[in-house]
Amino acid sequence: MDTSTAGTALDLAPSEVERVPVTFEINGKTQRFDVEAWTTLLDLLREHCHLSGTKKGCDHGQCGACTAIVDGQRINTCLALAAVHDGATITTIEGLANGDTLHVMQQAFIDHDAFQCGYCTPGQICSAVAMLDEGHVKCADDVRELMSGNLCRCGAYTNIVAAILDAADLPHEQDGGAGVRS
Amino acid sequence: MNRFSYSRASAVSQALDQHRAHAGAAFIAGGTNLVDLLREEVTHPALLVDINRLPLRQIEATGAGGLKIGALATNSAVAYDDMVVRRYPLLAKAILAGASAQIRNAATVGGNLLQRTRCHYFYDAGTPCNKREPGTGCPALEGVSRIHAILGASDQCIAVHPSDMCVALAALDATVHLAGKDGTRTLAFADFHRLPGDTPNRDSNLRDDELITAIELPKQGFATHHAYVKVRDRASYAFALVSAAVGVELDGDTIVNAHCALGGVAHKPWRDPAAEASLRGQRLDAASVRDFSAMLLRGAQGRRDNAFKIELSARVIARAFELATQPSFEESTP
C-alpha cells in the first residue's frame, strides 16, 4: 500500500484529535471529509459519500460484502478506519464501469447469472477484479481459495467461479466442478 | 464502536512518545483485529497511535544470511515476496493458509503477532473472561471448548493463539525486534508469546511501552524439506483446530535437525526443544515421528469438546513430516 501521504492536514493539527480531516480519491474524484476518528471506510463510503454499492454484511471482516479496492488492494472496508487510510485512492463497485460499458467482470457476472439476491455481489466483483490484478490465479481451485473471503449465502459459488474464469480468460473445469476436492 | 482520540506518527520515536504520553494508548497498524475488538467493546484504548506511516515495510537480506521483515509488511507482501517464497516457503504457506486475501492485504506482520485469541467468551463482552477482565472467571473451562487449548493452559484461561504465521515463525526460530523508551532489544520467538498462568490478560512479553519493529529469520529456512498442515472446520478462511509447521534437515534418511511447531493447541505456538533433540541422528520413519509426537504432546489435556485435538495433533504431525520429506506423496495419492 502506498502511504506516501506526507503533508496531509493532520500533520499541522494538534497531535491528538477526535475529528480527522481526510482526503480520498474515490472513483476518480478527489473528496475531502472531516470524520470522527472511529469512522470506518465502509461508513465513510456509505454514509458520507452516499456510495451504497459497498455493502455492510457482518461488519466483522468475515463476509467480504464490504470489499473495495484501496490503493490497488482489495480490503475489508469494515475493518479499516478512514483516518488510517487518509490519502488513499479507492475504487468501489460504482467506479468499475466506463460510462454505460460494464467492466468485464460485471458483464461476466450477468452472463453467468452469478448471483441471486445480489447483496454480496459488489464485494464479490471488487474482490475478483483485484484478485486478477494480483496475478496468482491459474485455475478454478485458485479462484475458490483466493475468493474465500467473500461469502454468498445464496450459494451462487459455482456461477461466480465460472464468471471469474471467463473474465480471466481461463478454461473452465471439464466436470463443471462444484469445488469438491477428492 | 467505542470512542477514542487519534494521532499519527511518522517515526518510531514519535510513535513511542505519543503512546507514552497517554495512559490507555494503543498502536494501530493494519487494524484487521483491533477495529473488530473496538467495535465489540472488548478493548477500550483512549488513544490510537497510527503507525502506518513508519518506515517499517522493508523485506531485506541480513548480513548473517537471513531475512529481516519490517513489522508493517503486510501478510500478502511477505507471502508473495520472492526471497520468502524461495528461501522460507514454510512461512509463505503458513501465511496463505490463514485469513482471507482481503485480510492478508491489510494485516501486518507485527499485528499478526499481537492479534488476540478468538475464544468466544473473550469476544463476548457480556460474559466473564480472565483475559479480558482479570479475576472474573473463565466460562470456557466448563463451557464450549472445541477451539481451546490442550497444552500449557491454566485454570484461569484455556484460550489459544489463533495465528498461522506465528506457527511458522516459531518453527523457523525467528527473532522479534522491539523498540521502547529505553532503546531496542530482541526476543527469541519462543520467548515472545507466553502461557496464561495467573495472568492470562498478558498474551506476550512485550512491555507496555514497546513497539515491534521487525521479525528476523535465521539463515536456515528449511526450503528443501518443510510442510505446513492445517486442519480446520472448512476448506478455507477458518482458524486452525490444529496445525503443524515442520522443517527437516536430512542426510539420506537420517535426521540432522528437525523443528516442529503446533498451532491451535496452546496460548502460543507449541514447541519442545528436547523432543526435537531426540529426533537428531534417528532414521526418519513412522516410529520415530510417533515417539516425537508423544513427547511433544506430553501432558496434553482435553476438555469437554476438544479432547479430539490430542489424537488429531499426532496425526497432523505425522502428515506434516510425511509431506515435508516426501513432497511427491500428495500427488501420488489416488
Interface residues (C-beta under 8 A of the other chain):
Chain A: M1 T3 T5 A6 L10 D11 S15 E16 V17 E18 V20 E36 A37 W38 T40 D59 H60 G61 G64 T67 Q73 R74 I75 N76 C78 L79 A80 L81 A83 V84 S127 M131 E134 H136 R144 E145 L146 M147 S148 G149 N150 R181
Chain B: M1 N2 R3 F4 S5 Y6 S7 R8 S10 Q18 H22 I28 G31 T32 V35 D36 L38 R39 L47 L48 D50 N52 R53 T74 S76 Y80 A99 S100 A101 Q102 I103 N105 A106 A235 S236 Y237
